[in-house]
């Protein structure tokens, strides 16, 4: 008892002084006591605890030896990711007349893999695994669900219908998500193949625009991939806002695949791809997907590099183009917090450099968070002026809390959106003018596209094209690569819809819907977009609504966040780091 009493006092002192006996200089690489250092510690502590130096020295060595042994065991477990689990088996199962059974397993396998092994070993058919009162999800990894070395796992038998029901529910969930992804793909494929030359009242279309909403000239083949990429991205973001992260992740991965088909120069010029990388890792965080740590680190580094290219050093390029940089700070807030979280997870392996990085990035995130938090009184002032909550929030952040500047900023953006709608209506009028002169709508739209909307030049372009065609001269390549001006563009707006849809909040008025559009009940889900467009059919109204509703009407919707999740993550990381420091004492 006396030994335990001495050790209890010494352990308290060691924690207070933040001394780790299993680390140098108290423990050598050979795991032996550091010469001289243990004696010095014994001299100091013997005067505090009231025991002799020799007694304190013996007690310290016992503490050090136990700590080294424990740390070595923990280290081996971390490196191999192998754990010993204590199974609590069903009453009727007897393994050597014992209800408890110890099982070694990797922690980076799914619960279903472990269940299969247990079912085979103990001849069970339908089971559930419970740890700390929570039922483990079959499709998730063990380490994602806080299963650790020496965890106690209760093996619970379930009836056949229960087991089948769980499996069927899992399969149904996967099937519904996959079906939704395919329908979304089909919708955006059809819209990507339309060029706006048809009557927008019956044939809605999408076009790629810059951060100001101005159309960008991009080859048809690349435009198709971009619209699919941004369509998937926007749907994923919409699901993220609903906190349906498991569904959102599937769409974001599809967006990533489509972006990879685009020209790398384009992706290095706009920030869309960087934001996508950030969103994917944000989903990993929400889903606690520890299996994707390596991928998450790579994506965050890619996002940071792209932001530097797109925005310039100290965001100077962004300042030159937009006139402000405040709105984009929310992206860097998420970047810093995610970097801090990943560094913390690395620091759990006793990586001091990672621990320091986690603290550094958290500090950066906290400072940015304080800057981005808005004064409720200033928000009220803007709302009283008739601005929407979204515009007020974005305006204040863009102008770093200056109300007067925010009013001017918001007003200017509203005027710019109105001007874009005016230009679009003018473009449609010009198309009709060229059609009246004998050209088809598609050729008229293409000519205006090639001549930046100049009607006279578009007419000459059509004349020259007609003459070239009549003389047998090769026609201009309308699918040629068009570069995005790096001095002007920062991002591609998420597939800008025609003003008709925007004016009606994304709803196609019933009187304007195509009478020839087939009903959704008659649609064959397996029909490809090529089949649909080849036959000249329109996308059914219900399906059209489903893909268009995810396209935000506001060009800066991706910057509009309430900071609720960011606040929760800051508190979570602070708690993690405090606990890590306490455990290292």
C-alpha positions as CSV (number, residue, x, y, z in Angstrom):
1,X,0.0,0.0,0.0
2,X,2.9,2.3,0.8
3,X,4.3,1.8,-2.7
4,X,1.0,2.6,-4.2
5,X,0.7,5.7,-2.1
6,X,4.2,7.0,-3.2
7,X,3.4,6.2,-6.8
8,X,0.0,8.0,-6.7
9,X,1.7,11.1,-5.3
10,X,4.5,10.9,-7.9
11,X,2.1,10.4,-10.8
12,X,0.3,13.6,-9.8
13,X,3.5,15.5,-9.6
14,X,4.7,14.2,-13.0
15,X,1.4,15.3,-14.6
16,X,1.6,18.7,-13.0
17,X,5.2,19.2,-14.3
18,X,4.2,17.6,-17.7
19,X,7.0,15.1,-17.5
20,X,6.8,11.9,-19.6
21,X,9.1,9.3,-18.1
22,X,8.9,7.1,-21.2
23,X,10.6,9.8,-23.4
24,X,14.2,11.2,-23.5
25,X,16.1,12.1,-21.4
26,X,14.4,9.9,-18.8
27,X,14.3,6.8,-21.1
28,X,17.0,5.9,-23.7
29,X,16.5,4.4,-27.2
30,X,17.2,1.0,-25.5
31,X,14.2,1.7,-23.2
32,X,16.6,2.0,-20.2
33,X,16.5,4.7,-17.5
34,X,18.4,7.8,-18.5
35,X,21.6,8.1,-16.5
36,X,21.5,10.8,-13.9
37,X,18.1,12.2,-14.8
38,X,16.0,9.8,-12.7
39,X,18.3,10.5,-9.7
40,X,17.8,14.3,-10.1
41,X,14.1,13.8,-10.3
42,X,14.2,11.6,-7.2
43,X,16.1,14.2,-5.2
44,X,13.6,16.9,-6.1
45,X,10.4,14.9,-5.5
46,X,11.6,13.2,-2.2
47,X,11.5,16.6,-0.5
48,X,7.9,17.1,-1.7
49,X,6.3,13.6,-1.0
50,X,8.2,13.1,2.4
51,X,9.8,9.8,1.5
52,X,13.5,9.0,1.2
53,X,15.4,9.5,-2.1
54,X,16.0,5.8,-2.6
55,X,12.2,5.0,-2.1
56,X,11.2,7.7,-4.5
57,X,13.8,6.5,-7.0
58,X,12.5,2.9,-6.9
59,X,8.9,4.2,-7.3
60,X,9.8,6.4,-10.2
61,X,11.5,3.5,-12.0
62,X,8.4,1.3,-11.5
63,X,6.3,4.1,-13.0
64,X,8.8,4.6,-15.9
65,X,8.9,0.8,-16.7
66,X,5.1,0.5,-16.7
67,X,4.8,3.6,-18.9
68,X,7.4,2.3,-21.4
69,X,5.7,-1.1,-21.6
70,X,2.3,0.5,-22.1
71,X,3.6,3.0,-24.7
72,X,5.4,0.2,-26.6
73,X,2.2,-1.8,-26.7
74,X,0.1,1.1,-27.8
75,X,2.7,2.0,-30.5
76,X,2.7,-1.5,-31.9
77,X,-1.1,-1.4,-32.1
78,X,-1.0,2.0,-33.9
79,X,1.5,0.8,-36.4
80,X,-0.2,-2.5,-37.3
81,X,-3.8,-1.3,-36.7
82,X,-4.4,-4.7,-35.1
83,X,-6.5,-5.0,-32.0
84,X,-7.6,-7.6,-29.5
85,X,-11.4,-7.4,-29.0
86,X,-13.2,-9.0,-26.1
87,X,-16.3,-10.7,-27.4
88,X,-19.4,-11.2,-25.2
89,X,-21.0,-14.2,-26.9
90,X,-24.7,-15.2,-26.8
91,X,-25.7,-17.4,-23.8
92,X,-26.0,-20.6,-25.8
93,X,-22.6,-20.3,-27.4
94,X,-19.8,-21.8,-25.2
95,X,-16.2,-21.5,-26.2
96,X,-14.2,-23.5,-23.8
97,X,-17.1,-23.1,-21.3
98,X,-16.5,-19.3,-21.4
99,X,-18.9,-16.7,-22.5
100,X,-16.1,-14.3,-23.1
101,X,-13.8,-14.8,-26.1
102,X,-10.8,-12.8,-27.3
103,X,-10.4,-12.1,-31.0
104,X,-7.5,-10.4,-32.8
105,X,-8.5,-8.4,-35.8
106,X,-7.5,-5.4,-38.0
107,X,-9.5,-2.2,-37.3
108,X,-9.4,-1.0,-40.9
109,X,-12.0,-3.7,-42.0
110,X,-15.7,-3.2,-42.1
111,X,-18.1,-4.4,-39.4
112,X,-19.6,-6.8,-42.0
113,X,-16.1,-8.4,-42.5
114,X,-15.9,-9.0,-38.7
115,X,-19.5,-10.2,-38.6
116,X,-18.7,-12.7,-41.4
117,X,-15.7,-14.0,-39.4
118,X,-17.7,-14.3,-36.2
119,X,-20.6,-16.0,-37.9
120,X,-18.3,-18.6,-39.5
121,X,-16.3,-19.3,-36.3
122,X,-19.2,-19.7,-34.0
123,X,-21.8,-21.0,-36.6
124,X,-24.1,-18.1,-36.2
125,X,-26.4,-16.9,-39.0
126,X,-27.8,-13.4,-38.2
127,X,-26.0,-11.2,-35.6
128,X,-25.5,-7.6,-34.6
129,X,-22.4,-6.2,-32.9
130,X,-22.7,-3.6,-30.2
131,X,-19.9,-1.5,-28.7
132,X,-20.5,1.0,-25.8
133,X,-24.3,0.7,-26.3
134,X,-24.2,1.5,-30.0
135,X,-24.9,-0.9,-32.9
136,X,-22.1,-1.0,-35.4
137,X,-23.0,-0.2,-39.0
138,X,-22.1,-3.1,-41.3
139,X,-20.9,-0.9,-44.1
140,X,-18.5,1.2,-41.9
141,X,-15.0,0.4,-40.8
142,X,-14.4,-0.6,-37.2
143,X,-12.0,2.3,-36.4
144,X,-14.5,4.8,-37.9
145,X,-16.9,3.7,-35.1
146,X,-14.5,4.2,-32.2
147,X,-13.7,0.5,-31.9
148,X,-10.2,0.3,-30.3
149,X,-7.8,-2.2,-28.9
150,X,-9.4,-4.0,-25.9
151,X,-12.9,-2.8,-26.8
152,X,-15.7,-5.1,-25.5
153,X,-18.0,-6.2,-28.3
154,X,-21.4,-7.7,-27.6
155,X,-22.5,-10.3,-30.1
156,X,-26.2,-10.2,-30.3
157,X,-28.2,-12.9,-32.1
158,X,-31.2,-11.5,-34.2
159,X,-34.0,-13.4,-35.9
160,X,-33.8,-14.2,-39.6
161,X,-36.3,-11.5,-40.7
162,X,-34.4,-8.9,-38.7
163,X,-31.1,-9.9,-40.3
164,X,-32.5,-9.9,-43.8
165,X,-34.3,-6.6,-43.2
166,X,-31.1,-4.9,-42.2
167,X,-29.3,-6.2,-45.3
168,X,-32.2,-5.3,-47.5
169,X,-32.3,-1.7,-46.1
170,X,-28.6,-1.3,-46.7
171,X,-28.9,-2.5,-50.3
172,X,-32.0,-0.3,-50.9
173,X,-30.2,2.7,-49.6
174,X,-27.3,2.1,-52.0
175,X,-29.7,1.5,-54.9
176,X,-31.7,4.7,-54.3
177,X,-28.6,6.8,-54.1
178,X,-27.2,5.2,-57.3
179,X,-30.5,5.7,-59.1
180,X,-30.6,9.3,-58.1
181,X,-27.1,9.9,-59.3
182,X,-27.9,8.4,-62.7
183,X,-31.1,10.4,-63.1
184,X,-29.1,13.6,-62.3
185,X,-26.5,12.6,-64.8
186,X,-29.1,12.1,-67.5
187,X,-30.8,15.5,-66.8
188,X,-27.6,17.5,-67.0
189,X,-26.4,15.5,-70.0
190,X,-29.5,16.5,-71.9
191,X,-29.2,20.2,-70.8
192,X,-25.5,20.3,-71.6
193,X,-26.3,19.3,-75.2
194,X,-28.6,22.3,-75.7
195,X,-27.1,25.5,-76.9
196,X,-29.9,28.1,-76.3
197,X,-30.7,28.4,-80.0
198,X,-34.2,27.0,-79.5
199,X,-37.1,28.8,-77.9
200,X,-36.2,29.1,-74.2
201,X,-39.9,29.0,-73.3
202,X,-40.0,25.3,-74.3
203,X,-36.3,24.3,-74.2
204,X,-34.4,25.4,-71.1
205,X,-30.7,25.2,-71.4
206,X,-27.5,25.9,-69.3
207,X,-24.5,27.9,-70.2
208,X,-21.1,28.3,-68.5
209,X,-20.5,31.8,-67.2
210,X,-17.7,33.6,-65.2
211,X,-18.0,34.8,-61.7
212,X,-19.9,37.9,-62.9
213,X,-22.4,35.8,-64.9
214,X,-20.9,36.6,-68.4
215,X,-20.9,33.6,-70.8
216,X,-17.6,32.0,-71.4
217,X,-16.6,30.5,-74.8
218,X,-15.7,26.9,-74.2
219,X,-15.6,24.1,-76.7
220,X,-18.7,22.0,-76.8
221,X,-17.0,18.8,-75.7
222,X,-15.5,20.5,-72.7
223,X,-18.6,22.4,-71.9
224,X,-20.5,19.2,-71.6
225,X,-18.1,17.8,-69.0
226,X,-18.1,21.1,-67.1
227,X,-21.9,21.3,-66.9
228,X,-22.0,17.7,-65.7
229,X,-19.2,18.4,-63.2
230,X,-20.9,21.6,-61.9
231,X,-24.3,20.0,-61.9
232,X,-23.1,17.2,-59.7
233,X,-21.2,19.6,-57.5
234,X,-24.2,21.9,-56.9
235,X,-26.5,18.9,-56.1
236,X,-23.8,17.7,-53.7
237,X,-23.6,21.1,-52.1
238,X,-27.4,21.3,-51.8
239,X,-27.4,17.9,-49.9
240,X,-24.5,19.1,-47.7
241,X,-26.6,22.1,-46.6
242,X,-29.3,19.5,-45.6
243,X,-26.5,17.6,-43.8
244,X,-27.2,14.6,-45.9
245,X,-23.4,14.0,-46.2
246,X,-23.6,10.3,-47.2
247,X,-25.7,11.2,-50.3
248,X,-23.7,14.4,-51.0
249,X,-20.4,12.5,-51.1
250,X,-21.6,10.3,-54.0
251,X,-22.4,13.4,-56.1
252,X,-19.1,15.2,-55.3
253,X,-17.1,12.2,-56.4
254,X,-19.0,12.2,-59.7
255,X,-18.2,15.9,-60.1
256,X,-14.6,15.1,-59.5
257,X,-14.6,12.5,-62.3
258,X,-16.1,15.0,-64.7
259,X,-13.7,17.8,-63.8
260,X,-10.8,15.4,-64.5
261,X,-12.0,15.3,-68.2
262,X,-11.5,19.1,-68.5
263,X,-8.4,20.9,-69.6
264,X,-5.9,21.4,-66.7
265,X,-5.2,25.0,-67.7
266,X,-8.9,25.8,-67.3
267,X,-9.1,24.1,-63.9
268,X,-5.9,26.0,-62.7
269,X,-7.5,29.3,-63.7
270,X,-10.9,29.0,-61.9
271,X,-11.5,28.1,-58.3
272,X,-14.4,25.6,-58.8
273,X,-12.1,22.6,-58.7
274,X,-10.4,23.8,-55.5
275,X,-13.8,24.3,-53.8
276,X,-14.8,20.8,-54.8
277,X,-11.7,19.3,-53.1
278,X,-12.6,21.2,-50.0
279,X,-16.2,20.1,-50.1
280,X,-15.2,16.4,-50.5
281,X,-13.0,16.6,-47.4
282,X,-15.7,18.4,-45.5
283,X,-17.9,15.4,-46.2
284,X,-15.2,13.1,-44.9
285,X,-15.2,15.1,-41.7
286,X,-19.0,14.9,-41.3
287,X,-19.0,11.2,-42.0
288,X,-16.0,10.6,-39.7
289,X,-14.5,8.7,-42.7
290,X,-11.1,7.8,-41.2
291,X,-10.3,5.5,-44.1
292,X,-9.9,8.5,-46.4
293,X,-7.3,10.4,-44.3
294,X,-4.6,10.0,-46.9
295,X,-6.9,11.1,-49.7
296,X,-8.1,14.0,-47.6
297,X,-4.6,15.3,-47.0
298,X,-3.9,15.1,-50.8
299,X,-7.1,16.9,-51.7
300,X,-6.5,19.7,-49.1
301,X,-3.0,20.3,-50.5
302,X,-4.4,20.4,-54.0
303,X,-7.1,22.9,-53.0
304,X,-4.5,25.1,-51.3
305,X,-2.3,25.1,-54.3
306,X,-5.2,25.9,-56.7
307,X,-6.3,28.8,-54.4
308,X,-2.8,30.2,-54.6
309,X,-2.9,30.0,-58.4
310,X,-6.4,31.3,-58.8
311,X,-6.3,34.1,-56.3
312,X,-2.6,35.0,-56.4
313,X,-0.2,35.8,-53.6
314,X,-2.1,37.4,-50.8
315,X,-5.2,37.1,-52.9
316,X,-4.0,40.0,-55.1
317,X,-5.4,38.6,-58.3
318,X,-8.8,38.1,-56.7
319,X,-8.7,41.7,-55.4
320,X,-7.9,43.0,-58.9
321,X,-10.8,41.1,-60.4
322,X,-13.6,41.4,-57.9
323,X,-12.5,44.4,-55.9
324,X,-12.7,42.5,-52.6
325,X,-11.5,39.3,-51.0
326,X,-13.6,39.1,-47.9
327,X,-16.2,36.6,-49.2
328,X,-13.6,33.9,-50.1
329,X,-12.3,33.9,-46.5
330,X,-14.9,31.3,-45.6
331,X,-13.1,28.9,-47.9
332,X,-9.8,29.5,-46.1
333,X,-11.6,29.0,-42.7
334,X,-12.7,25.6,-43.7
335,X,-9.3,24.8,-45.2
336,X,-7.4,25.7,-42.0
337,X,-9.9,23.8,-39.8
338,X,-9.7,20.7,-41.9
339,X,-5.9,20.9,-42.0
340,X,-5.9,21.2,-38.2
341,X,-8.1,18.2,-37.8
342,X,-5.9,16.1,-40.1
343,X,-2.8,17.2,-38.2
344,X,-4.4,16.3,-34.9
345,X,-5.2,12.8,-36.2
346,X,-1.5,12.4,-37.2
347,X,-0.4,13.7,-33.8
348,X,-2.2,10.9,-32.0
349,X,0.8,8.8,-33.1
350,X,3.0,10.9,-30.8
351,X,4.0,13.1,-33.8
352,X,5.0,16.3,-32.0
353,X,5.4,18.2,-35.3
354,X,1.8,17.3,-36.3
355,X,0.5,18.4,-32.9
356,X,2.2,21.8,-33.4
357,X,0.7,22.0,-36.9
358,X,-2.7,21.2,-35.6
359,X,-2.5,24.0,-33.0
360,X,-1.1,26.5,-35.5
361,X,-3.9,25.8,-38.1
362,X,-6.5,26.0,-35.3
363,X,-5.2,29.4,-34.3
364,X,-5.4,30.6,-37.9
365,X,-8.9,29.2,-38.2
366,X,-10.1,30.9,-34.9
367,X,-8.7,34.3,-36.0
368,X,-10.5,34.0,-39.3
369,X,-13.7,32.8,-37.6
370,X,-13.8,35.9,-35.4
371,X,-13.4,38.1,-38.5
372,X,-16.2,36.4,-40.3
373,X,-18.7,36.4,-37.5
374,X,-21.2,39.2,-38.3
375,X,-22.5,41.9,-36.1
376,X,-26.3,41.2,-35.7
377,X,-27.0,45.0,-35.6
378,X,-25.3,45.5,-39.0
379,X,-27.2,42.6,-40.5
380,X,-30.4,44.2,-39.2
381,X,-29.5,47.5,-40.9
382,X,-29.1,45.8,-44.2
383,X,-32.2,43.7,-43.9
384,X,-34.2,46.9,-43.1
385,X,-33.0,48.3,-46.4
386,X,-34.7,45.5,-48.2
387,X,-31.8,43.3,-48.9
388,X,-32.1,39.5,-48.5
389,X,-30.3,37.7,-45.7
390,X,-28.0,36.0,-48.2
391,X,-27.0,39.3,-49.9
392,X,-26.6,41.0,-46.5
393,X,-24.3,38.3,-45.2
394,X,-22.2,38.1,-48.4
395,X,-22.0,41.9,-48.7
396,X,-20.8,42.4,-45.1
397,X,-18.2,39.8,-45.4
398,X,-17.0,41.0,-48.8
399,X,-16.6,44.5,-47.3
400,X,-15.2,43.2,-44.0
401,X,-18.1,44.6,-41.9
402,X,-18.4,48.1,-43.4
403,X,-22.1,48.7,-43.7
404,X,-21.9,51.7,-46.2
405,X,-19.5,49.8,-48.5
406,X,-21.7,46.7,-48.2
407,X,-24.8,48.7,-49.4
408,X,-22.9,49.9,-52.5
409,X,-21.5,46.4,-53.1
410,X,-24.9,44.6,-52.9
411,X,-26.6,47.3,-55.0
412,X,-23.9,47.0,-57.7
413,X,-24.3,43.2,-57.8
414,X,-28.0,43.4,-58.1
415,X,-27.6,45.9,-61.0
416,X,-25.1,43.6,-62.7
417,X,-27.5,40.7,-62.5
418,X,-30.3,42.8,-64.0
419,X,-27.9,43.9,-66.8
420,X,-27.1,40.2,-67.5
421,X,-30.8,39.4,-67.8
422,X,-31.2,42.4,-70.2
423,X,-28.3,41.1,-72.3
424,X,-29.8,37.6,-72.5
425,X,-33.1,39.0,-73.7
426,X,-31.3,41.1,-76.3
427,X,-29.4,38.0,-77.4
428,X,-32.7,36.1,-78.0
429,X,-34.1,39.1,-79.9
430,X,-31.0,39.1,-82.1
431,X,-31.4,35.4,-82.7
432,X,-34.9,36.0,-83.9
433,X,-33.7,38.8,-86.2
434,X,-31.2,36.5,-87.8
435,X,-33.8,33.8,-88.2
436,X,-36.1,36.3,-90.0
437,X,-33.1,36.8,-92.4
438,X,-33.3,33.1,-93.3
439,X,-30.8,31.5,-91.0
440,X,-31.6,28.6,-88.6
441,X,-31.7,29.3,-84.9
442,X,-28.7,27.1,-84.1
443,X,-26.5,28.9,-86.7
444,X,-27.7,32.3,-85.5
445,X,-26.9,31.5,-81.8
446,X,-23.4,30.1,-82.8
447,X,-22.7,33.3,-84.9
448,X,-23.6,35.6,-81.9
449,X,-21.5,33.4,-79.7
450,X,-18.5,33.7,-82.0
451,X,-18.9,37.5,-82.3
452,X,-19.5,38.2,-78.6
453,X,-23.1,39.2,-79.2
454,X,-22.5,41.8,-82.0
455,X,-25.5,41.5,-84.4
456,X,-23.9,43.1,-87.4
457,X,-20.7,41.0,-87.0
458,X,-22.8,37.9,-86.5
459,X,-24.6,38.6,-89.8
460,X,-21.3,39.0,-91.6
461,X,-20.0,35.8,-89.9
462,X,-23.0,34.0,-91.3
463,X,-22.5,35.5,-94.8
464,X,-18.9,34.5,-94.8
465,X,-19.7,31.0,-93.6
466,X,-22.3,30.6,-96.3
467,X,-19.9,31.8,-99.0
468,X,-17.2,29.5,-97.7
469,X,-19.6,26.6,-97.7
470,X,-20.7,27.3,-101.3
471,X,-17.1,27.6,-102.5
472,X,-16.1,24.3,-100.9
473,X,-13.7,26.1,-98.5
474,X,-13.4,24.4,-95.1
475,X,-15.7,26.0,-92.5
476,X,-14.4,27.5,-89.3
477,X,-13.8,25.0,-86.5
478,X,-16.6,26.0,-84.0
479,X,-15.3,23.5,-81.5
480,X,-11.8,24.9,-81.2
481,X,-10.2,25.4,-77.9
482,X,-11.0,28.7,-76.4
483,X,-8.8,29.9,-73.5
484,X,-10.2,31.5,-70.4
485,X,-8.5,34.9,-69.8
486,X,-6.6,34.5,-66.6
487,X,-6.7,38.2,-66.0
488,X,-10.4,38.3,-65.9
489,X,-11.9,35.0,-64.7
490,X,-11.8,33.5,-61.2
491,X,-14.5,31.0,-61.2
492,X,-17.1,29.4,-63.5
493,X,-20.6,30.2,-62.3
494,X,-22.4,26.9,-61.6
495,X,-24.1,26.4,-64.9
496,X,-26.0,29.6,-65.4
497,X,-29.6,28.9,-66.3
498,X,-31.6,31.0,-68.9
499,X,-33.2,34.2,-67.4
500,X,-36.6,32.7,-68.0
501,X,-36.0,30.1,-65.3
502,X,-34.2,32.6,-63.0
503,X,-37.1,35.1,-63.3
504,X,-39.5,32.3,-62.2
505,X,-37.4,31.0,-59.3
506,X,-36.4,28.0,-61.3
507,X,-40.1,27.0,-62.0
508,X,-41.2,26.6,-65.6
509,X,-44.7,28.3,-65.8
510,X,-47.3,25.7,-66.8
511,X,-48.4,27.8,-69.8
512,X,-44.8,27.7,-71.2
513,X,-44.2,24.0,-70.9
514,X,-43.8,22.0,-74.0
515,X,-47.0,20.2,-74.9
516,X,-44.9,17.5,-76.6
517,X,-42.9,16.6,-73.5
518,X,-43.5,13.1,-72.4
519,X,-44.8,12.3,-68.9
520,X,-42.4,11.1,-66.2
521,X,-44.4,7.9,-65.9
522,X,-43.6,7.0,-69.5
523,X,-39.9,7.6,-69.2
524,X,-37.6,4.7,-69.3
525,X,-34.9,5.3,-66.7
526,X,-32.4,3.3,-68.7
527,X,-32.8,5.5,-71.8
528,X,-29.6,7.4,-72.5
529,X,-29.4,11.1,-73.0
530,X,-28.3,10.5,-76.6
531,X,-31.5,8.6,-77.3
532,X,-33.6,11.4,-75.8
533,X,-31.9,14.2,-77.6
534,X,-31.8,12.3,-80.9
535,X,-35.5,11.8,-80.9
536,X,-36.0,15.5,-80.1
537,X,-37.9,14.8,-76.9
538,X,-37.7,17.1,-73.9
539,X,-36.8,16.1,-70.4
540,X,-40.0,15.4,-68.5
541,X,-41.1,18.4,-66.4
542,X,-40.6,16.6,-63.0
543,X,-37.1,15.5,-63.9
544,X,-36.2,18.9,-65.4
545,X,-37.3,20.5,-62.1
546,X,-35.2,18.1,-60.1
547,X,-31.9,19.0,-61.9
548,X,-32.6,22.7,-62.2
549,X,-33.6,23.2,-58.6
550,X,-30.0,22.5,-57.5
551,X,-28.5,25.3,-59.6
552,X,-28.3,28.3,-57.2
553,X,-29.8,31.6,-58.4
554,X,-27.1,33.5,-56.6
555,X,-23.6,33.4,-58.2
556,X,-21.9,33.4,-54.8
557,X,-24.1,30.9,-53.1
558,X,-21.0,28.7,-52.4
559,X,-19.6,31.4,-50.2
560,X,-22.7,31.8,-48.1
561,X,-22.3,29.9,-44.8
562,X,-23.8,30.5,-41.4
563,X,-20.6,29.3,-39.6
564,X,-22.5,26.9,-37.3
565,X,-20.6,23.8,-38.4
566,X,-17.3,25.7,-38.3
567,X,-18.0,26.8,-34.7
568,X,-18.7,23.2,-33.7
569,X,-15.6,22.0,-35.4
570,X,-13.4,24.6,-33.6
571,X,-14.8,23.5,-30.3
572,X,-14.2,19.9,-31.2
573,X,-10.6,20.3,-32.3
574,X,-9.8,22.4,-29.1
575,X,-11.2,19.6,-27.0
576,X,-9.2,17.0,-28.9
577,X,-5.9,18.9,-28.5
578,X,-6.6,19.6,-24.8
579,X,-7.2,15.9,-24.2
580,X,-4.1,15.0,-26.1
581,X,-2.0,17.4,-23.9
582,X,-3.5,15.9,-20.8
583,X,-2.8,12.3,-21.9
584,X,0.8,13.1,-22.7
585,X,1.5,14.3,-19.2
